[in-house]
């Protein structure tokens, strides 16, 4: 009788687990590009020492060095980080996009590296996703959030760009309606997604006031890579998007590109072919924390 009951309980548990997996998929997975073939492209940093930033990424996060046109950079799954040797007008903090975040499969493995390298990081704590998280400080005061997720398909993957905003829903509407991002929620925060990156559109945090424009700061701009950029540019132009730099050959990157600045000061350089020449694989997460939430 005891064996029968145990067997029945085990069957119920297996069925329940399978049902949960179908309703709440949690394994990070690869997905094709979003509508229009758009994925996360790059984050551009204005730096004082390219070699120091390259070493930070390659030694701490096993990033792969790359060269894109005139710029050196690195790539981790989902994103390219480009370094421009240029004096910056200020840090990333205090701008529209406060910081970038990565996901790591085991945070303690990386904090051990930070300790060996003498890098400063916040005491790890359990974050909103109920896993350990911290912030690490790199060269030029570059500060990045790190969130543990043992389910990701690689040791390190790109995860989010954290905006601090007065009216997050208005920003979400602009990115979804104008730039055609997927409307999502990241926990309590409005957000928008492209494969490889969540744009977390959070209310104002400790800086209390709206951020200043990014251009010229440590995090100078972000970028999306688009399979057919000309068609995409024509489509968003019809949506009313105005361009700082029109569609054409980019002299710095050596790619076709176009640049826009959102109404809140985030500069976005659109490219075609960046991820192909750097070998980036776009990622999109189904982890139970970022969920699709259409606009009303």
N, C-alpha and C positions, 0 to 999 in steps of 0.2 A: 504494500500500500504506500509506504514511504517513497519507494522508487518511482511508483506511478505518479505520485504527487510532484516529486522533484522533476520528473520528465515533463509533466504537463506545465509546471512553472517555467521550465527552460524554454519550451516551445512558445509559451506566451511572451516571454522576454524577447526571444528572437523575432517574433512577429512584430512586437511593439517597436523594437529597434529598427527593423526594416521599414516599418511604416513611418517612423520619425525621419529616417534617412530620405524617404521619398518626398516628404512634405517640407523638410528643412535641410536642403543639401548644404553641407558644410565644407566639403573638400574643395580647396582652391583648384581651379581648373583653367585650362587654356580655352579661349574662345576666339572666333573669327573677329575681324575688325567690325566696328559699329557701322551704322548706316553711313554711306559715303566713303567707307574704307578708312575711317579716321581712328588713330590710336594715339597714345601718349608718345611724344617725341623727345624733347629735351628740357633741361633746366640749365640756364646760362648764368654763370657766376663771374663777377668782376673780381679778380684776385690779385694779390701782390706777389705771389710765388706759385707758378704753375706746378713746379716739381713737388712742392709741399702738399698741394691738394691732391695731385695724382698719387703720391705715396700714401696719404691718408685713406683714400678709397681702395687702392690695390692691396695694402697690407691689412687694413681693418675689415674690409668687406669683400675681398677677393674680386674686386672689379677688374674688368678687362680694359687696358688702355686702347684708345682709338684716336684717329685724326680725322677731322671733318673740315675740309677746306683749309683755312688758315689757323684753325683752332685745334688744340689738343683737348682730350677729355677722357672719360671712362664710361663704361656701361655696366650696369647690373640688370638682371632680367626686368624688363618693362620700361626702362628709361635710359637716356643718355645724359650725362652731366658734362657740360662744356665749360672750359676755363678760358676767360679772356684776360690777358695781362693788362690791367687798366686800373687807375686809382678809382676807388668807389666813393660815392657821396654819403654813405652811411651803411649800417648793418641791415640784415633782413628784417629784424624786429622793428616794428613801427611802420611797416609798409602794409599794403593791402593783403599780401600773402605773408603771414607771419613766419611759417616754417614748412619744411617738407618732412614726410615721414616714410620710413621703411618698415617692412615686416621681416622678422628673423625667426628661423625655426627654433632656436634656443638662445635666449638672451644671455645667459651666463657664459656661453662659449665666447661671446663677443666682448663682454665686460672683462673677461680674463685677458683678452688682447689689449683692451684699453689700459688696464692696469700695467701691463708689461711696457706699453708705449708711453705711459705717464699722461694719458689723456684724462681730462676732467669729464665726469658725467654725474647726473643726478642720482641719488640713491634709488635703486629700482623699487617700484611699488606696483601693486595690483591696480590696473587701470579699468576703464569703462568696459573693456572686452573681457574682463575677469582673467587676464593674463598679465605677466610682468611687463613693465614698460619703463623707459627712461629717456633722457635727453643727453646726447653726447655733444661736446664742443670740439670742433675741428679747427683748421687754420683760419685766420682772419675772422675769428669769432663765429664761424659758421656753426649753427646749432640745429640739430636734427632729432626728431622724435623716432624712437625705436620701439616697436610693439612685437611681443613674442606671439607666434602662431605656429604650433607644431604641425599644422596641416598643410602648410604651403609646400609647393612642389620643388622648391629650391632653398638653399640656406638663406638667401637674401632675395627679396623682390621689392620693387617699388610699391608704394601704397597710397599716400595721400599728400595733397597740398592743402594747408590749413589757412583759410581766409578768416579774418575777423572783420565783421561788417555790422552796420547799423540796421540794415534791412535785408537779411539773408534771403528771404523769399523773392524779393525783387531781383536779386542777383541771379538766383536760380532760374527765374523766368527768362532772363536775358540769355543765359548760357544755353538753355534748352531751346528757346524759340529762335534765337539768332544764330547760335553756333551749332545747334542740333545735338547737344550732349544728351545722354540718357538721364532722365529725372530719377533721383534716388534719395534715400534718407540714410545717413550714417549714424545709427543710434538716434539720439535726439536732434541731430543736426540736419538741416536741409543740405543736399549735395547734388552733384552731377557727375557722371562717369564717362570716361572713355576707357577702352581696354588698356590696362597698365596703370591707371591712376584714378583715384577718387578726389574730386574737388570738394573739400569739406567747407561748407559755407556757414560758419558759426557766428553767433552774436559776439559783440565786442568783448574781449577778454580783459586782461590786466592793463592793456594800454589805454583803455577807457574811451579813446577818441578814434575816429576813422583813420585808417592808415594813409600814408602819403604814397604817391605813385612809385612803382618799382624801379623804373628806368634809371640807371646810374648807380643803384644801390648794390649791395653784395649779391643778392639774388636779383639779377637784372631783368630777366624775362623767363617765360616758359614757352613751350611749343608743342603743337600737335602735328603728327605726320599723317599725310593724307595720300591715298593711292592715286587719285585723279584730282590734283590740286586745282587745276583750272576750272573744272566743273564745280567743285566745291566753292571756290571763290565767287564764281558767278551766282551760285545758289544763295550764299549768305549775303552777297551784295543786294540781291533781290529782296532779302529780309530786312534791308536797311542798314547793314553793317558798313561803316566807313573805314578805309584803310589808311594807316600811317605811311606804309610803303606798299605800293601796288604789286600785283603779280609780276614776277620777272626773275631773272637770274640773280641770285644773292652773291655779292662779291666776297663776302666773308666765309660763307659756308660752301660755295660752289654748287649750290642746288637751286632749283626753282623754289621761290618762297613768296610770302606776302605777310605783312605785319599789321596787327590791329591792337588797339588798347581799349579794354573794356571801360565803361563809364566810371569805374571805381579805381582805376589806375593800374590794373594788371596788364602788362604788355605780353602779347601772345604772337609768336612767330610761327606761322604755318609753313610746313616744308613738304616736299615730295621726295621720297627715296632715302631719307635719313636712316630709318630703321634697317633698311636693306643693306646699306653700305657699312653699318656698324654692327650688324648681326643681332639686333635686338629682337627678342620674342615678346610680343604683347601679352599681358596677363589681365584677366578679369576675375574678380573673386566672387564666389558664392559661399559666404561664411556665416550667414545668419545674422550679421550685424549691419551690412549694407544691403538694403532692399529697394526694389523698384517702387517708386511712388510718383505716379503721373501728376501733372499739374491739374489743379481744379479747373 
